[in-house]
Amino acid sequence: MISATAFAPATVSNVACGFDVLGFALEAPGDEVTARVAPSGVHGVIITDIVGDGGRLPRDAARNTAGVAVLAFLTTLGERRGVSLSIRKGLPLAGGLGGSAASAAAAVVAVDALLEARASVETLIACALEGERLGAGSAHADNIAPCICGGLVLVRRPSPPDVLRLPVPAGLTAVVVHPDLEIETARARAMLGESVPLSDAIRQWANVGALVHGLHRADFAVIGRALEDTIAEPRRAALIPGLAVIKRAAAEAGALGCSLSGSGPSLFALCASAEVAARVGEAMTSAVGTEIGGDSQTYISPIAHQGARILSACAS
Amino acid sequence: MISATAFAPATVSNVACGFDVLGFALEAPGDEVTARVAPSGVHGVIITDIVGDGGRLPRDAARNTAGVAVLAFLTTLGERRGVSLSIRKGLPLAGGLGGSAASAAAAVVAVDALLEARASVETLIACALEGERLGAGSAHADNIAPCICGGLVLVRRPSPPDVLRLPVPAGLTAVVVHPDLEIETARARAMLGESVPLSDAIRQWANVGALVHGLHRADFAVIGRALEDTIAEPRRAALIPGLAVIKRAAAEAGALGCSLSGSGPSLFALCASAEVAARVGEAMTSAVGTEIGGDSQTYISPIAHQGARILSACAS
């Protein structure tokens, strides 16, 4: 191949009770990365252009999540050729929609096709995770894993990746509202501290178990009860003006649950059907408008079956 | 009815990763409680006799787990008649096999039959839990719930009880070894402290999710990887001489996982078949003999489908 373009979708991580271990993929929006073999004499990774970031992302590959991910991938492959990347950001920066994960995932998937490497999913995740580590300050795979695999996944261990794909009941639909705010992941993580009350942690793992059980049983009542975050959301609530009001609006419109997407500011809700999701989307958008103001974007999507994928590849 | 006798089985709580939220029932051993309507003029609960405890359990109903559970049950029912209890302990005291839960569960189930109350499972659990609170120093339902319901259960919330029954893959067999030690539950809880490192907690809820997923998929490899306790076992390991040696013996004999049963000293292992369980039972018993010495009891049992139940009832 002389070039390959990959798309990687937005992802919702944490999913209320699953801090650092649960995530799911949306169908759209997402990031696109085109990879080309660099001219001979160029080693490693160069970033030729980035569009859609307002000029804010580093063009230096060693400081860019996609660049770092591809550097790790080339090292893993023992590849000596250099690669150039062209990045089209469809996801907001610091939006809580897995933007850094999507760029890293699209980049390694594009390079995998470019070099016809056919690397395992575990290798793709492990390398993309190196990019994520740069953005988030720690290597958690709850965006990367669903971004690459699609679906709703549980990351039992990030390294080496032990990723379990959970069943998605028919009808389950996500609403995501991205308000006009930015939250740096590293700052949001710092708000959590190094330890948590045992009683909060016990409730969290009870809810994770219940959520997995509810997904297997397609029991929306259990799923709804389990979508409770006793760890991250209470400690980050102050970052989102009117969070309680927005959550109440989602619940009153019929959502199973509503919480922060990743470290926010985006908020997600899960709903039992597309019809309910449409109502919940309106209610949340309206509440975000009242409580936060500014422009917001609302996405309604089933849990995407497919994750990062090749859009086009050019062999000559 | 003028008398009713109930049996309630031993239970393994925590189940490695599920501190305070996961538990399963064995078929045997267990406790038996016979309840009779007390002579008129006697109110509340009296304990007429206890056998099998070496005289160590309180005969004062207000200080006995079974007595407290039945007092709570009579109050809930608005029952004015008094009840007498006769308790036959089949479970060791402070053994980590849910002995206090079994006495409380057998007592409320016996009294439910005696008074033909037909209380809901939630009511039986809630009242038995009042007895457990006396024994354990806190109200966690991961012994009470499987003791009453049978099976392998997840307690999403103890109060009001939100108990989910998990699927049990064919072949799954428990080994429990009770060494010649006693550990007071309240003391073992105090070793945990009030807070835990966030990183340990994240691993714990990843494992709970993976275990529930593995049970639904009947995937013994996932179940095995998930049977890891990052919270209680590391902090209580010093209570069990040679714990690492005993765990290694179980693993080498083919166990999916091995950890403390409740707060110990009993140890459990889960195995993919009765044949493997027989080998694991021999290996663990031998290792306990070498590392701890004294007399130990070994039980091998499938996860019991049925929990506490009436053995006999006398209407006249």
Chai-1 contact restraints between the chains, C-beta under 6 A:
chainA,res_idxA,chainB,res_idxB,connection_type,confidence,min_distance_angstrom,max_distance_angstrom,comment,restraint_id
A,D20,B,I202,contact,1.0,0.0,6.0,A-B,restraint_1
A,V21,B,A206,contact,1.0,0.0,6.0,A-B,restraint_2
A,L154,B,G209,contact,1.0,0.0,6.0,A-B,restraint_3
A,R156,B,A206,contact,1.0,0.0,6.0,A-B,restraint_4
A,R156,B,A210,contact,1.0,0.0,6.0,A-B,restraint_5
A,L164,B,A210,contact,1.0,0.0,6.0,A-B,restraint_6
A,L164,B,H213,contact,1.0,0.0,6.0,A-B,restraint_7
A,S195,B,S195,contact,1.0,0.0,6.0,A-B,restraint_8
A,S195,B,P197,contact,1.0,0.0,6.0,A-B,restraint_9
A,V196,B,L198,contact,1.0,0.0,6.0,A-B,restraint_10
A,V196,B,A201,contact,1.0,0.0,6.0,A-B,restraint_11
A,P197,B,S195,contact,1.0,0.0,6.0,A-B,restraint_12
A,L198,B,V196,contact,1.0,0.0,6.0,A-B,restraint_13
A,A201,B,V196,contact,1.0,0.0,6.0,A-B,restraint_14
A,A201,B,A201,contact,1.0,0.0,6.0,A-B,restraint_15
A,I202,B,D20,contact,1.0,0.0,6.0,A-B,restraint_16
A,Q204,B,W205,contact,1.0,0.0,6.0,A-B,restraint_17
A,W205,B,Q204,contact,1.0,0.0,6.0,A-B,restraint_18
A,W205,B,W205,contact,1.0,0.0,6.0,A-B,restraint_19
A,W205,B,V208,contact,1.0,0.0,6.0,A-B,restraint_20
A,A206,B,V21,contact,1.0,0.0,6.0,A-B,restraint_21
A,A206,B,R156,contact,1.0,0.0,6.0,A-B,restraint_22
A,V208,B,W205,contact,1.0,0.0,6.0,A-B,restraint_23
A,V208,B,V208,contact,1.0,0.0,6.0,A-B,restraint_24
A,V208,B,G209,contact,1.0,0.0,6.0,A-B,restraint_25
A,G209,B,L154,contact,1.0,0.0,6.0,A-B,restraint_26
A,G209,B,V208,contact,1.0,0.0,6.0,A-B,restraint_27
A,G209,B,V212,contact,1.0,0.0,6.0,A-B,restraint_28
A,A210,B,R156,contact,1.0,0.0,6.0,A-B,restraint_29
A,A210,B,L164,contact,1.0,0.0,6.0,A-B,restraint_30
A,V212,B,G209,contact,1.0,0.0,6.0,A-B,restraint_31
A,V212,B,V212,contact,1.0,0.0,6.0,A-B,restraint_32
A,V212,B,H213,contact,1.0,0.0,6.0,A-B,restraint_33
A,H213,B,L164,contact,1.0,0.0,6.0,A-B,restraint_34
A,H213,B,V212,contact,1.0,0.0,6.0,A-B,restraint_35
A,H216,B,H216,contact,1.0,0.0,6.0,A-B,restraint_36
